[in-house]
C-alpha cells in the first residue's frame, strides 16, 4: 500500500495506509483464495492425466510437464496485475481482478516482456545477494540490496499498471469517438 501510494502521489501518508490496511488485507486475502482456486482447477485435471498415464505404464513424461507449465502460464499470466487495482484505484477484489485480466489481455506482448524482465532481474540479483556466507557482514548488504531491488521492481509494476491503464482508457475513448462520427 505504501509503495503504490508513493508511486501515485510521490509521498506516503502512513496514517492513511494504516487506516486502509484492514480493508485492503481482506481484499488481498480474497484474491489469494481466488488464485488458489484457479490453480487447483487447472492442476486437478493435469494430476489426473499424469496418474492415468502412470497407470497405463507411460510414466511421467516431460511433455506432460511442458503442457502443464504452458497452461499454467496461459491461465496465471492475466492474473499478474489483479492486485494492483486494489491498491492504486481502491477497487474491490472482483473489479480489480477483471481490470487486471483486461489490461493483460490487451497488452499481452509488452506485459509478457515486462514480467519476464522483472522475474529475470529479481531472480538474477537474488543469486548475487545469496553469494556471501550467512555469517558474513556482507549478508546484511545482500538483504538490504534484495529489499531495495524488490521494492523498486514492485514500484515499477505499479507505474506500468498505471500508465498502461491510462493508455488503454485513451485508446478506448478514441475508438468510441471514431465510432460516434
mmCIF file of the C-alpha atoms, coordinates in Angstrom:
data_MODEL
# 
_entry.id   MODEL 
# 
loop_
_atom_site.group_PDB 
_atom_site.id 
_atom_site.type_symbol 
_atom_site.label_atom_id 
_atom_site.label_alt_id 
_atom_site.label_comp_id 
_atom_site.label_asym_id 
_atom_site.label_entity_id 
_atom_site.label_seq_id 
_atom_site.pdbx_PDB_ins_code 
_atom_site.Cartn_x 
_atom_site.Cartn_y 
_atom_site.Cartn_z 
_atom_site.occupancy 
_atom_site.B_iso_or_equiv 
_atom_site.pdbx_formal_charge 
_atom_site.auth_seq_id 
_atom_site.auth_comp_id 
_atom_site.auth_asym_id 
_atom_site.auth_atom_id 
_atom_site.pdbx_PDB_model_num 
ATOM 1   C CA . UNK A 1 1   ? 0.000   0.000   0.000   1.00 0.00 ? 1   UNK A CA 1 
ATOM 2   C CA . UNK A 1 2   ? 2.808   2.405   0.828   1.00 0.00 ? 2   UNK A CA 1 
ATOM 3   C CA . UNK A 1 3   ? 4.672   1.675   -2.420  1.00 0.00 ? 3   UNK A CA 1 
ATOM 4   C CA . UNK A 1 4   ? 1.537   2.241   -4.511  1.00 0.00 ? 4   UNK A CA 1 
ATOM 5   C CA . UNK A 1 5   ? 0.853   5.467   -2.642  1.00 0.00 ? 5   UNK A CA 1 
ATOM 6   C CA . UNK A 1 6   ? 4.433   6.639   -3.258  1.00 0.00 ? 6   UNK A CA 1 
ATOM 7   C CA . UNK A 1 7   ? 4.026   5.903   -6.977  1.00 0.00 ? 7   UNK A CA 1 
ATOM 8   C CA . UNK A 1 8   ? 0.729   7.773   -7.271  1.00 0.00 ? 8   UNK A CA 1 
ATOM 9   C CA . UNK A 1 9   ? 1.276   10.788  -5.026  1.00 0.00 ? 9   UNK A CA 1 
ATOM 10  C CA . UNK A 1 10  ? 5.087   10.835  -4.632  1.00 0.00 ? 10  UNK A CA 1 
ATOM 11  C CA . UNK A 1 11  ? 4.665   10.666  -0.840  1.00 0.00 ? 11  UNK A CA 1 
ATOM 12  C CA . UNK A 1 12  ? 3.414   8.200   1.770   1.00 0.00 ? 12  UNK A CA 1 
ATOM 13  C CA . UNK A 1 13  ? 0.693   9.103   4.258   1.00 0.00 ? 13  UNK A CA 1 
ATOM 14  C CA . UNK A 1 14  ? 1.242   6.438   6.907   1.00 0.00 ? 14  UNK A CA 1 
ATOM 15  C CA . UNK A 1 15  ? -1.985  7.255   8.737   1.00 0.00 ? 15  UNK A CA 1 
ATOM 16  C CA . UNK A 1 16  ? -3.993  6.601   5.578   1.00 0.00 ? 16  UNK A CA 1 
ATOM 17  C CA . UNK A 1 17  ? -2.016  3.410   4.852   1.00 0.00 ? 17  UNK A CA 1 
ATOM 18  C CA . UNK A 1 18  ? -2.720  2.076   8.333   1.00 0.00 ? 18  UNK A CA 1 
ATOM 19  C CA . UNK A 1 19  ? -6.394  3.131   8.212   1.00 0.00 ? 19  UNK A CA 1 
ATOM 20  C CA . UNK A 1 20  ? -6.970  1.360   4.880   1.00 0.00 ? 20  UNK A CA 1 
ATOM 21  C CA . UNK A 1 21  ? -4.914  -1.706  5.803   1.00 0.00 ? 21  UNK A CA 1 
ATOM 22  C CA . UNK A 1 22  ? -7.746  -3.933  7.161   1.00 0.00 ? 22  UNK A CA 1 
ATOM 23  C CA . UNK A 1 23  ? -9.936  -3.430  4.072   1.00 0.00 ? 23  UNK A CA 1 
ATOM 24  C CA . UNK A 1 24  ? -7.063  -3.990  1.653   1.00 0.00 ? 24  UNK A CA 1 
ATOM 25  C CA . UNK A 1 25  ? -5.958  -7.032  3.660   1.00 0.00 ? 25  UNK A CA 1 
ATOM 26  C CA . UNK A 1 26  ? -9.391  -8.628  3.250   1.00 0.00 ? 26  UNK A CA 1 
ATOM 27  C CA . UNK A 1 27  ? -9.400  -7.845  -0.496  1.00 0.00 ? 27  UNK A CA 1 
ATOM 28  C CA . UNK A 1 28  ? -5.898  -9.311  -0.986  1.00 0.00 ? 28  UNK A CA 1 
ATOM 29  C CA . UNK A 1 29  ? -6.669  -12.462 1.020   1.00 0.00 ? 29  UNK A CA 1 
ATOM 30  C CA . UNK A 1 30  ? -9.851  -12.923 -1.035  1.00 0.00 ? 30  UNK A CA 1 
ATOM 31  C CA . UNK A 1 31  ? -7.803  -12.507 -4.208  1.00 0.00 ? 31  UNK A CA 1 
ATOM 32  C CA . UNK A 1 32  ? -5.276  -15.077 -2.983  1.00 0.00 ? 32  UNK A CA 1 
ATOM 33  C CA . UNK A 1 33  ? -8.114  -17.543 -2.386  1.00 0.00 ? 33  UNK A CA 1 
ATOM 34  C CA . UNK A 1 34  ? -9.350  -16.979 -5.950  1.00 0.00 ? 34  UNK A CA 1 
ATOM 35  C CA . UNK A 1 35  ? -5.795  -17.589 -7.228  1.00 0.00 ? 35  UNK A CA 1 
ATOM 36  C CA . UNK A 1 36  ? -5.629  -20.833 -5.236  1.00 0.00 ? 36  UNK A CA 1 
ATOM 37  C CA . UNK A 1 37  ? -8.976  -21.934 -6.658  1.00 0.00 ? 37  UNK A CA 1 
ATOM 38  C CA . UNK A 1 38  ? -7.766  -21.209 -10.212 1.00 0.00 ? 38  UNK A CA 1 
ATOM 39  C CA . UNK A 1 39  ? -4.522  -23.107 -9.605  1.00 0.00 ? 39  UNK A CA 1 
ATOM 40  C CA . UNK A 1 40  ? -6.445  -26.053 -8.158  1.00 0.00 ? 40  UNK A CA 1 
ATOM 41  C CA . UNK A 1 41  ? -8.917  -26.020 -11.061 1.00 0.00 ? 41  UNK A CA 1 
ATOM 42  C CA . UNK A 1 42  ? -6.042  -26.236 -13.538 1.00 0.00 ? 42  UNK A CA 1 
ATOM 43  C CA . UNK A 1 43  ? -3.874  -28.639 -11.539 1.00 0.00 ? 43  UNK A CA 1 
ATOM 44  C CA . UNK A 1 44  ? -6.554  -31.204 -10.749 1.00 0.00 ? 44  UNK A CA 1 
ATOM 45  C CA . UNK A 1 45  ? -7.163  -32.338 -14.361 1.00 0.00 ? 45  UNK A CA 1 
ATOM 46  C CA . UNK A 1 46  ? -3.425  -32.473 -15.027 1.00 0.00 ? 46  UNK A CA 1 
ATOM 47  C CA . UNK A 1 47  ? -2.748  -34.551 -11.925 1.00 0.00 ? 47  UNK A CA 1 
ATOM 48  C CA . UNK A 1 48  ? -5.491  -36.961 -13.032 1.00 0.00 ? 48  UNK A CA 1 
ATOM 49  C CA . UNK A 1 49  ? -3.988  -37.121 -16.532 1.00 0.00 ? 49  UNK A CA 1 
ATOM 50  C CA . UNK A 1 50  ? -0.500  -37.818 -15.178 1.00 0.00 ? 50  UNK A CA 1 
ATOM 51  C CA . UNK A 1 51  ? -1.904  -40.508 -12.859 1.00 0.00 ? 51  UNK A CA 1 
ATOM 52  C CA . UNK A 1 52  ? -3.725  -42.170 -15.762 1.00 0.00 ? 52  UNK A CA 1 
ATOM 53  C CA . UNK A 1 53  ? -0.567  -42.091 -17.865 1.00 0.00 ? 53  UNK A CA 1 
ATOM 54  C CA . UNK A 1 54  ? 1.347   -43.714 -14.999 1.00 0.00 ? 54  UNK A CA 1 
ATOM 55  C CA . UNK A 1 55  ? -1.357  -46.401 -14.598 1.00 0.00 ? 55  UNK A CA 1 
ATOM 56  C CA . UNK A 1 56  ? -1.062  -47.330 -18.259 1.00 0.00 ? 56  UNK A CA 1 
ATOM 57  C CA . UNK A 1 57  ? 2.705   -47.578 -17.961 1.00 0.00 ? 57  UNK A CA 1 
ATOM 58  C CA . UNK A 1 58  ? 3.555   -44.430 -19.891 1.00 0.00 ? 58  UNK A CA 1 
ATOM 59  C CA . UNK A 1 59  ? 5.256   -42.887 -16.862 1.00 0.00 ? 59  UNK A CA 1 
ATOM 60  C CA . UNK A 1 60  ? 5.930   -39.239 -16.204 1.00 0.00 ? 60  UNK A CA 1 
ATOM 61  C CA . UNK A 1 61  ? 6.590   -37.539 -19.462 1.00 0.00 ? 61  UNK A CA 1 
ATOM 62  C CA . UNK A 1 62  ? 8.458   -34.231 -19.863 1.00 0.00 ? 62  UNK A CA 1 
ATOM 63  C CA . UNK A 1 63  ? 5.775   -33.429 -22.427 1.00 0.00 ? 63  UNK A CA 1 
ATOM 64  C CA . UNK A 1 64  ? 3.118   -33.536 -19.685 1.00 0.00 ? 64  UNK A CA 1 
ATOM 65  C CA . UNK A 1 65  ? 5.191   -31.170 -17.547 1.00 0.00 ? 65  UNK A CA 1 
ATOM 66  C CA . UNK A 1 66  ? 5.697   -28.834 -20.502 1.00 0.00 ? 66  UNK A CA 1 
ATOM 67  C CA . UNK A 1 67  ? 1.974   -28.883 -21.295 1.00 0.00 ? 67  UNK A CA 1 
ATOM 68  C CA . UNK A 1 68  ? 1.096   -28.252 -17.635 1.00 0.00 ? 68  UNK A CA 1 
ATOM 69  C CA . UNK A 1 69  ? 3.579   -25.362 -17.438 1.00 0.00 ? 69  UNK A CA 1 
ATOM 70  C CA . UNK A 1 70  ? 2.232   -23.783 -20.626 1.00 0.00 ? 70  UNK A CA 1 
ATOM 71  C CA . UNK A 1 71  ? -1.366  -23.988 -19.426 1.00 0.00 ? 71  UNK A CA 1 
ATOM 72  C CA . UNK A 1 72  ? -0.444  -22.559 -16.004 1.00 0.00 ? 72  UNK A CA 1 
ATOM 73  C CA . UNK A 1 73  ? 1.366   -19.626 -17.636 1.00 0.00 ? 73  UNK A CA 1 
ATOM 74  C CA . UNK A 1 74  ? -1.552  -19.048 -20.004 1.00 0.00 ? 74  UNK A CA 1 
ATOM 75  C CA . UNK A 1 75  ? -4.028  -19.061 -17.099 1.00 0.00 ? 75  UNK A CA 1 
ATOM 76  C CA . UNK A 1 76  ? -1.947  -17.215 -14.471 1.00 0.00 ? 76  UNK A CA 1 
ATOM 77  C CA . UNK A 1 77  ? -0.311  -14.529 -16.615 1.00 0.00 ? 77  UNK A CA 1 
ATOM 78  C CA . UNK A 1 78  ? -3.538  -12.498 -16.915 1.00 0.00 ? 78  UNK A CA 1 
ATOM 79  C CA . UNK A 1 79  ? -3.780  -12.543 -13.104 1.00 0.00 ? 79  UNK A CA 1 
ATOM 80  C CA . UNK A 1 80  ? -0.378  -10.840 -12.700 1.00 0.00 ? 80  UNK A CA 1 
ATOM 81  C CA . UNK A 1 81  ? -1.841  -7.353  -12.234 1.00 0.00 ? 81  UNK A CA 1 
ATOM 82  C CA . UNK A 1 82  ? -5.054  -8.363  -10.494 1.00 0.00 ? 82  UNK A CA 1 
ATOM 83  C CA . UNK A 1 83  ? -3.946  -6.954  -7.117  1.00 0.00 ? 83  UNK A CA 1 
ATOM 84  C CA . UNK A 1 84  ? -2.731  -3.620  -8.446  1.00 0.00 ? 84  UNK A CA 1 
ATOM 85  C CA . UNK A 1 85  ? -6.208  -2.139  -8.806  1.00 0.00 ? 85  UNK A CA 1 
ATOM 86  C CA . UNK A 1 86  ? -6.904  -2.790  -5.117  1.00 0.00 ? 86  UNK A CA 1 
ATOM 87  C CA . UNK A 1 87  ? -4.015  -0.535  -4.133  1.00 0.00 ? 87  UNK A CA 1 
ATOM 88  C CA . UNK A 1 88  ? -3.892  2.037   -6.932  1.00 0.00 ? 88  UNK A CA 1 
ATOM 89  C CA . UNK A 1 89  ? -7.583  2.535   -7.690  1.00 0.00 ? 89  UNK A CA 1 
ATOM 90  C CA . UNK A 1 90  ? -9.206  1.396   -4.402  1.00 0.00 ? 90  UNK A CA 1 
ATOM 91  C CA . UNK A 1 91  ? -11.160 -1.246  -6.326  1.00 0.00 ? 91  UNK A CA 1 
ATOM 92  C CA . UNK A 1 92  ? -12.835 -4.314  -4.918  1.00 0.00 ? 92  UNK A CA 1 
ATOM 93  C CA . UNK A 1 93  ? -11.232 -7.690  -5.448  1.00 0.00 ? 93  UNK A CA 1 
ATOM 94  C CA . UNK A 1 94  ? -13.543 -8.701  -8.314  1.00 0.00 ? 94  UNK A CA 1 
ATOM 95  C CA . UNK A 1 95  ? -13.305 -5.419  -10.214 1.00 0.00 ? 95  UNK A CA 1 
ATOM 96  C CA . UNK A 1 96  ? -9.530  -5.315  -9.711  1.00 0.00 ? 96  UNK A CA 1 
ATOM 97  C CA . UNK A 1 97  ? -9.281  -8.886  -10.978 1.00 0.00 ? 97  UNK A CA 1 
ATOM 98  C CA . UNK A 1 98  ? -11.374 -8.002  -14.023 1.00 0.00 ? 98  UNK A CA 1 
ATOM 99  C CA . UNK A 1 99  ? -9.301  -4.871  -14.720 1.00 0.00 ? 99  UNK A CA 1 
ATOM 100 C CA . UNK A 1 100 ? -6.019  -6.756  -14.358 1.00 0.00 ? 100 UNK A CA 1 
ATOM 101 C CA . UNK A 1 101 ? -7.111  -9.525  -16.728 1.00 0.00 ? 101 UNK A CA 1 
ATOM 102 C CA . UNK A 1 102 ? -8.400  -6.931  -19.216 1.00 0.00 ? 102 UNK A CA 1 
ATOM 103 C CA . UNK A 1 103 ? -5.133  -4.987  -19.081 1.00 0.00 ? 103 UNK A CA 1 
ATOM 104 C CA . UNK A 1 104 ? -3.006  -8.090  -19.520 1.00 0.00 ? 104 UNK A CA 1 
ATOM 105 C CA . UNK A 1 105 ? -5.068  -9.483  -22.387 1.00 0.00 ? 105 UNK A CA 1 
ATOM 106 C CA . UNK A 1 106 ? -4.976  -6.182  -24.303 1.00 0.00 ? 106 UNK A CA 1 
ATOM 107 C CA . UNK A 1 107 ? -1.229  -5.684  -23.829 1.00 0.00 ? 107 UNK A CA 1 
ATOM 108 C CA . UNK A 1 108 ? -0.004  -9.290  -23.765 1.00 0.00 ? 108 UNK A CA 1 
ATOM 109 C CA . UNK A 1 109 ? 3.301   -8.806  -25.661 1.00 0.00 ? 109 UNK A CA 1 
ATOM 110 C CA . UNK A 1 110 ? 4.527   -5.816  -23.665 1.00 0.00 ? 110 UNK A CA 1 
ATOM 111 C CA . UNK A 1 111 ? 3.173   -7.194  -20.393 1.00 0.00 ? 111 UNK A CA 1 
ATOM 112 C CA . UNK A 1 112 ? 4.906   -10.530 -21.006 1.00 0.00 ? 112 UNK A CA 1 
ATOM 113 C CA . UNK A 1 113 ? 8.198   -8.776  -21.693 1.00 0.00 ? 113 UNK A CA 1 
ATOM 114 C CA . UNK A 1 114 ? 7.814   -6.572  -18.623 1.00 0.00 ? 114 UNK A CA 1 
ATOM 115 C CA . UNK A 1 115 ? 7.057   -9.536  -16.361 1.00 0.00 ? 115 UNK A CA 1 
ATOM 116 C CA . UNK A 1 116 ? 9.912   -11.552 -17.859 1.00 0.00 ? 116 UNK A CA 1 
ATOM 117 C CA . UNK A 1 117 ? 12.317  -8.645  -17.201 1.00 0.00 ? 117 UNK A CA 1 
ATOM 118 C CA . UNK A 1 118 ? 11.057  -8.337  -13.613 1.00 0.00 ? 118 UNK A CA 1 
ATOM 119 C CA . UNK A 1 119 ? 11.470  -12.070 -12.986 1.00 0.00 ? 119 UNK A CA 1 
ATOM 120 C CA . UNK A 1 120 ? 14.926  -12.207 -14.575 1.00 0.00 ? 120 UNK A CA 1 
ATOM 121 C CA . UNK A 1 121 ? 16.134  -9.165  -12.621 1.00 0.00 ? 121 UNK A CA 1 
ATOM 122 C CA . UNK A 1 122 ? 14.687  -10.441 -9.370  1.00 0.00 ? 122 UNK A CA 1 
ATOM 123 C CA . UNK A 1 123 ? 15.991  -13.987 -9.692  1.00 0.00 ? 123 UNK A CA 1 
ATOM 124 C CA . UNK A 1 124 ? 19.347  -12.987 -11.186 1.00 0.00 ? 124 UNK A CA 1 
ATOM 125 C CA . UNK A 1 125 ? 20.077  -10.459 -8.468  1.00 0.00 ? 125 UNK A CA 1 
ATOM 126 C CA . UNK A 1 126 ? 18.797  -12.910 -5.857  1.00 0.00 ? 126 UNK A CA 1 
ATOM 127 C CA . UNK A 1 127 ? 21.686  -15.184 -6.817  1.00 0.00 ? 127 UNK A CA 1 
ATOM 128 C CA . UNK A 1 128 ? 24.119  -12.331 -6.230  1.00 0.00 ? 128 UNK A CA 1 
ATOM 129 C CA . UNK A 1 129 ? 22.569  -11.429 -2.861  1.00 0.00 ? 129 UNK A CA 1 
ATOM 130 C CA . UNK A 1 130 ? 22.995  -15.026 -1.688  1.00 0.00 ? 130 UNK A CA 1 
ATOM 131 C CA . UNK A 1 131 ? 26.713  -15.220 -2.541  1.00 0.00 ? 131 UNK A CA 1 
ATOM 132 C CA . UNK A 1 132 ? 28.085  -14.029 0.836   1.00 0.00 ? 132 UNK A CA 1 
ATOM 133 C CA . UNK A 1 133 ? 28.216  -16.547 3.654   1.00 0.00 ? 133 UNK A CA 1 
ATOM 134 C CA . UNK A 1 134 ? 25.376  -16.390 6.135   1.00 0.00 ? 134 UNK A CA 1 
ATOM 135 C CA . UNK A 1 135 ? 27.749  -15.435 8.927   1.00 0.00 ? 135 UNK A CA 1 
ATOM 136 C CA . UNK A 1 136 ? 29.390  -12.634 6.913   1.00 0.00 ? 136 UNK A CA 1 
ATOM 137 C CA . UNK A 1 137 ? 28.507  -8.966  7.395   1.00 0.00 ? 137 UNK A CA 1 
ATOM 138 C CA . UNK A 1 138 ? 28.062  -8.828  3.608   1.00 0.00 ? 138 UNK A CA 1 
ATOM 139 C CA . UNK A 1 139 ? 24.917  -10.885 4.160   1.00 0.00 ? 139 UNK A CA 1 
ATOM 140 C CA . UNK A 1 140 ? 23.326  -7.734  5.566   1.00 0.00 ? 140 UNK A CA 1 
ATOM 141 C CA . UNK A 1 141 ? 24.297  -5.886  2.378   1.00 0.00 ? 141 UNK A CA 1 
ATOM 142 C CA . UNK A 1 142 ? 22.621  -8.679  0.423   1.00 0.00 ? 142 UNK A CA 1 
ATOM 143 C CA . UNK A 1 143 ? 19.440  -8.412  2.478   1.00 0.00 ? 143 UNK A CA 1 
ATOM 144 C CA . UNK A 1 144 ? 19.350  -4.629  2.056   1.00 0.00 ? 144 UNK A CA 1 
ATOM 145 C CA . UNK A 1 145 ? 20.091  -4.915  -1.680  1.00 0.00 ? 145 UNK A CA 1 
ATOM 146 C CA . UNK A 1 146 ? 17.395  -7.526  -2.132  1.00 0.00 ? 146 UNK A CA 1 
ATOM 147 C CA . UNK A 1 147 ? 14.856  -5.339  -0.309  1.00 0.00 ? 147 UNK A CA 1 
ATOM 148 C CA . UNK A 1 148 ? 15.831  -2.269  -2.349  1.00 0.00 ? 148 UNK A CA 1 
ATOM 149 C CA . UNK A 1 149 ? 15.627  -4.052  -5.714  1.00 0.00 ? 149 UNK A CA 1 
ATOM 150 C CA . UNK A 1 150 ? 12.386  -5.864  -4.872  1.00 0.00 ? 150 UNK A CA 1 
ATOM 151 C CA . UNK A 1 151 ? 10.738  -2.620  -3.759  1.00 0.00 ? 151 UNK A CA 1 
ATOM 152 C CA . UNK A 1 152 ? 11.951  -0.930  -6.946  1.00 0.00 ? 152 UNK A CA 1 
ATOM 153 C CA . UNK A 1 153 ? 10.519  -3.725  -9.090  1.00 0.00 ? 153 UNK A CA 1 
ATOM 154 C CA . UNK A 1 154 ? 7.210   -3.515  -7.215  1.00 0.00 ? 154 UNK A CA 1 
ATOM 155 C CA . UNK A 1 155 ? 7.129   0.252   -7.784  1.00 0.00 ? 155 UNK A CA 1 
ATOM 156 C CA . UNK A 1 156 ? 7.907   -0.329  -11.470 1.00 0.00 ? 156 UNK A CA 1 
ATOM 157 C CA . UNK A 1 157 ? 4.951   -2.718  -11.708 1.00 0.00 ? 157 UNK A CA 1 
ATOM 158 C CA . UNK A 1 158 ? 2.651   -0.068  -10.210 1.00 0.00 ? 158 UNK A CA 1 
ATOM 159 C CA . UNK A 1 159 ? 3.951   2.525   -12.693 1.00 0.00 ? 159 UNK A CA 1 
ATOM 160 C CA . UNK A 1 160 ? 3.478   0.047   -15.561 1.00 0.00 ? 160 UNK A CA 1 
ATOM 161 C CA . UNK A 1 161 ? -0.078  -0.730  -14.413 1.00 0.00 ? 161 UNK A CA 1 
ATOM 162 C CA . UNK A 1 162 ? -0.980  2.945   -14.005 1.00 0.00 ? 162 UNK A CA 1 
ATOM 163 C CA . UNK A 1 163 ? 0.469   4.036   -17.371 1.00 0.00 ? 163 UNK A CA 1 
ATOM 164 C CA . UNK A 1 164 ? -0.898  1.043   -19.276 1.00 0.00 ? 164 UNK A CA 1 
ATOM 165 C CA . UNK A 1 165 ? -4.371  1.565   -17.783 1.00 0.00 ? 165 UNK A CA 1 
ATOM 166 C CA . UNK A 1 166 ? -4.247  5.208   -18.841 1.00 0.00 ? 166 UNK A CA 1 
ATOM 167 C CA . UNK A 1 167 ? -3.147  4.234   -22.358 1.00 0.00 ? 167 UNK A CA 1 
ATOM 168 C CA . UNK A 1 168 ? -5.958  1.655   -22.666 1.00 0.00 ? 168 UNK A CA 1 
ATOM 169 C CA . UNK A 1 169 ? -8.500  4.223   -21.482 1.00 0.00 ? 169 UNK A CA 1 
ATOM 170 C CA . UNK A 1 170 ? -7.273  6.755   -24.076 1.00 0.00 ? 170 UNK A CA 1 
ATOM 171 C CA . UNK A 1 171 ? -7.382  4.192   -26.887 1.00 0.00 ? 171 UNK A CA 1 
ATOM 172 C CA . UNK A 1 172 ? -10.920 3.137   -25.917 1.00 0.00 ? 172 UNK A CA 1 
ATOM 173 C CA . UNK A 1 173 ? -12.072 6.763   -25.833 1.00 0.00 ? 173 UNK A CA 1 
ATOM 174 C CA . UNK A 1 174 ? -10.546 7.387   -29.271 1.00 0.00 ? 174 UNK A CA 1 
ATOM 175 C CA . UNK A 1 175 ? -12.280 4.310   -30.649 1.00 0.00 ? 175 UNK A CA 1 
ATOM 176 C CA . UNK A 1 176 ? -15.611 5.442   -29.224 1.00 0.00 ? 176 UNK A CA 1 
ATOM 177 C CA . UNK A 1 177 ? -15.215 8.943   -30.662 1.00 0.00 ? 177 UNK A CA 1 
ATOM 178 C CA . UNK A 1 178 ? -14.398 7.477   -34.094 1.00 0.00 ? 178 UNK A CA 1 
ATOM 179 C CA . UNK A 1 179 ? -17.449 5.192   -33.797 1.00 0.00 ? 179 UNK A CA 1 
ATOM 180 C CA . UNK A 1 180 ? -19.687 8.132   -32.906 1.00 0.00 ? 180 UNK A CA 1 
ATOM 181 C CA . UNK A 1 181 ? -18.653 10.098  -36.003 1.00 0.00 ? 181 UNK A CA 1 
# 
